[in-house]
Amino acid sequence: MSDPIKELEKARLEMVSTRRRLVSILAGSYERGKTEDATEKLIQIQKAIEAIDAAIADEKQTAPKKSSSQELRL
């Protein structure tokens, strides 16, 4: 069974990597169309990161606690 928190954290890292690429585009000189596209994508990516952060927090609150005997079996 996959760990949803680890999967979410992996997805978050991918989103952060994408955000950084977009920022490097925005830090360059203005190019009509390209700059506007990068800005829109940056906003979407940031919203996705915030949604993933909320999902991680929710998973941490709702994840069943493992007992010490369960941890030993894994």
C-alpha positions as protocol buffer text, in pm:
chain_id: "A"
residue {
  index: 1
  type: MET
  ca { x: 0 y: 0 z: 0 }
}
residue {
  index: 2
  type: SER
  ca { x: 139 y: 339 z: -93 }
}
residue {
  index: 3
  type: ASP
  ca { x: 180 y: 609 z: 167 }
}
residue {
  index: 4
  type: PRO
  ca { x: -42 y: 904 z: 66 }
}
residue {
  index: 5
  type: ILE
  ca { x: 169 y: 1153 z: 261 }
}
residue {
  index: 6
  type: LYS
  ca { x: 486 y: 1046 z: 81 }
}
residue {
  index: 7
  type: GLU
  ca { x: 306 y: 1059 z: -253 }
}
residue {
  index: 8
  type: LEU
  ca { x: 178 y: 1409 z: -177 }
}
residue {
  index: 9
  type: GLU
  ca { x: 525 y: 1521 z: -70 }
}
residue {
  index: 10
  type: LYS
  ca { x: 668 y: 1386 z: -395 }
}
residue {
  index: 11
  type: ALA
  ca { x: 401 y: 1570 z: -594 }
}
residue {
  index: 12
  type: ARG
  ca { x: 480 y: 1887 z: -399 }
}
residue {
  index: 13
  type: LEU
  ca { x: 849 y: 1861 z: -487 }
}
residue {
  index: 14
  type: GLU
  ca { x: 758 y: 1832 z: -855 }
}
residue {
  index: 15
  type: MET
  ca { x: 537 y: 2140 z: -830 }
}
residue {
  index: 16
  type: VAL
  ca { x: 810 y: 2338 z: -654 }
}
residue {
  index: 17
  type: SER
  ca { x: 1054 y: 2239 z: -929 }
}
residue {
  index: 18
  type: THR
  ca { x: 809 y: 2361 z: -1192 }
}
residue {
  index: 19
  type: ARG
  ca { x: 755 y: 2685 z: -1000 }
}
residue {
  index: 20
  type: ARG
  ca { x: 1130 y: 2748 z: -993 }
}
residue {
  index: 21
  type: ARG
  ca { x: 1153 y: 2701 z: -1370 }
}
residue {
  index: 22
  type: LEU
  ca { x: 870 y: 2948 z: -1419 }
}
residue {
  index: 23
  type: VAL
  ca { x: 1037 y: 3200 z: -1190 }
}
residue {
  index: 24
  type: SER
  ca { x: 1354 y: 3183 z: -1398 }
}
residue {
  index: 25
  type: ILE
  ca { x: 1145 y: 3268 z: -1706 }
}
residue {
  index: 26
  type: LEU
  ca { x: 985 y: 3560 z: -1524 }
}
residue {
  index: 27
  type: ALA
  ca { x: 1323 y: 3684 z: -1401 }
}
residue {
  index: 28
  type: GLY
  ca { x: 1443 y: 3715 z: -1760 }
}
residue {
  index: 29
  type: SER
  ca { x: 1362 y: 3990 z: -2001 }
}
residue {
  index: 30
  type: TYR
  ca { x: 1001 y: 4048 z: -2099 }
}
residue {
  index: 31
  type: GLU
  ca { x: 875 y: 3849 z: -2395 }
}
residue {
  index: 32
  type: ARG
  ca { x: 520 y: 3917 z: -2502 }
}
residue {
  index: 33
  type: GLY
  ca { x: 306 y: 3609 z: -2455 }
}
residue {
  index: 34
  type: LYS
  ca { x: 575 y: 3401 z: -2288 }
}
residue {
  index: 35
  type: THR
  ca { x: 588 y: 3621 z: -1978 }
}
residue {
  index: 36
  type: GLU
  ca { x: 209 y: 3629 z: -1944 }
}
residue {
  index: 37
  type: ASP
  ca { x: 186 y: 3251 z: -1987 }
}
residue {
  index: 38
  type: ALA
  ca { x: 454 y: 3196 z: -1725 }
}
residue {
  index: 39
  type: THR
  ca { x: 272 y: 3428 z: -1484 }
}
residue {
  index: 40
  type: GLU
  ca { x: -57 y: 3242 z: -1526 }
}
residue {
  index: 41
  type: LYS
  ca { x: 112 y: 2906 z: -1485 }
}
residue {
  index: 42
  type: LEU
  ca { x: 298 y: 3029 z: -1176 }
}
residue {
  index: 43
  type: ILE
  ca { x: -32 y: 3128 z: -1015 }
}
residue {
  index: 44
  type: GLN
  ca { x: -182 y: 2787 z: -1097 }
}
residue {
  index: 45
  type: ILE
  ca { x: 123 y: 2602 z: -964 }
}
residue {
  index: 46
  type: GLN
  ca { x: 123 y: 2805 z: -642 }
}
residue {
  index: 47
  type: LYS
  ca { x: -245 y: 2723 z: -587 }
}
residue {
  index: 48
  type: ALA
  ca { x: -166 y: 2356 z: -646 }
}
residue {
  index: 49
  type: ILE
  ca { x: 120 y: 2367 z: -394 }
}
residue {
  index: 50
  type: GLU
  ca { x: -112 y: 2524 z: -137 }
}
residue {
  index: 51
  type: ALA
  ca { x: -374 y: 2256 z: -205 }
}
residue {
  index: 52
  type: ILE
  ca { x: -112 y: 1983 z: -164 }
}
residue {
  index: 53
  type: ASP
  ca { x: 3 y: 2140 z: 163 }
}
residue {
  index: 54
  type: ALA
  ca { x: -356 y: 2132 z: 288 }
}
residue {
  index: 55
  type: ALA
  ca { x: -392 y: 1770 z: 178 }
}
residue {
  index: 56
  type: ILE
  ca { x: -71 y: 1674 z: 360 }
}
residue {
  index: 57
  type: ALA
  ca { x: -194 y: 1843 z: 678 }
}
residue {
  index: 58
  type: ASP
  ca { x: -528 y: 1664 z: 646 }
}
residue {
  index: 59
  type: GLU
  ca { x: -362 y: 1327 z: 589 }
}
residue {
  index: 60
  type: LYS
  ca { x: -144 y: 1378 z: 895 }
}
residue {
  index: 61
  type: GLN
  ca { x: -452 y: 1450 z: 1106 }
}
residue {
  index: 62
  type: THR
  ca { x: -661 y: 1164 z: 972 }
}
residue {
  index: 63
  type: ALA
  ca { x: -396 y: 896 z: 922 }
}
residue {
  index: 64
  type: PRO
  ca { x: -444 y: 601 z: 1156 }
}
residue {
  index: 65
  type: LYS
  ca { x: -179 y: 580 z: 1424 }
}
residue {
  index: 66
  type: LYS
  ca { x: 42 y: 271 z: 1408 }
}
residue {
  index: 67
  type: SER
  ca { x: 90 y: 79 z: 1726 }
}
residue {
  index: 68
  type: SER
  ca { x: 439 y: -34 z: 1817 }
}
residue {
  index: 69
  type: SER
  ca { x: 348 y: -395 z: 1733 }
}
residue {
  index: 70
  type: GLN
  ca { x: 241 y: -291 z: 1382 }
}
residue {
  index: 71
  type: GLU
  ca { x: 564 y: -101 z: 1329 }
}
residue {
  index: 72
  type: LEU
  ca { x: 770 y: -406 z: 1422 }
}
residue {
  index: 73
  type: ARG
  ca { x: 600 y: -616 z: 1154 }
}
residue {
  index: 74
  type: LEU
  ca { x: 680 y: -365 z: 881 }
}
